[in-house]
Amino acid sequence: MTNILAAVEETEHATSMLDTLPYGLVAIGIFVLLAFVTWSYRDVANRHDHKSGDSEGHH
């Protein structure tokens, strides 16, 4: 009887882990997307350096 109960508990644990797996995959996907967006904005300030240096004298 103990073996049967242990097997049932183990099976329930495995299925609950599979039920929550999509949440983890979605979270990882969102973080990868946000990392790509952050990476795409690298050196934006350096590309527009000419605008910040000349605009101070005109105001």
Secondary structure, DSSP 8 states (H G I E B T S, - for coil): -HHHHHHHHHHHHHHHHHHHHHHHHHHHHHHHHHHHHHHHTTTHHHHTHHHHHHHHHH-
